[in-house]
């Protein structure tokens, strides 16, 4: 469970850093389809972590 949380938090940190760099004009935006796929992966990591937390509380 800790590994899932770490993977999710690292992915969110990378996503936040990327968005901030794009906002400041330091990095070019990636194509929309590529960004959506990346955001889906980050979301899936969050869902997996949340599911593990929920299951551990039910036991």
N, C-alpha and C positions, 0 to 999 in steps of 0.2 A: 504494500500500500504506500509506503514512503517513497518507493521508486516511482510509482505512478504520479504521486504529487509532485515530485521533483521534475519529472519529464514535462508535466503540464505547466508548472511555474516557469521552467526554462523556455518552453515554447512561447508562452505569453510574453515573457521578457523580450525575446527576439522579435516578436510581432510588434510590441509596443515601441521598441527601439527603431525598427524599420519604419513604422508609421511616423514617428517623430522626425526621422531623417528626411522622409519624403516631404513632410509638412514644412521643414526648414529649407527645402530645396537642395539638400546635400546628397540626395540619391534620387534617381529617376524611378517613377512608379513602375512596378512590374505589370505585365498585361493582366487585365481583369480576370480572365479565366484562371490564370496561374495563381493570382491572389486568392480567389475563391477556393481553389483546391487546397491551398496552404491553410486558409482560415478553417476549412472543414477538418483538416488534420488536427489543428489546435483544439477545435471544439470536441472532436472525438476523444482526444487525450483527457480533456476536462470531464467528459461524460464517463469515461472509464474510471477515472479517479473517484468521481462522485458515487458511482455504483459500488466501488469497493468500500467506500466509507459507509454507505447505507447498509451494505451487507454485513459489515463488521459490527455495526450497532445493533442489528437484528439478532445477532448470536448471543 
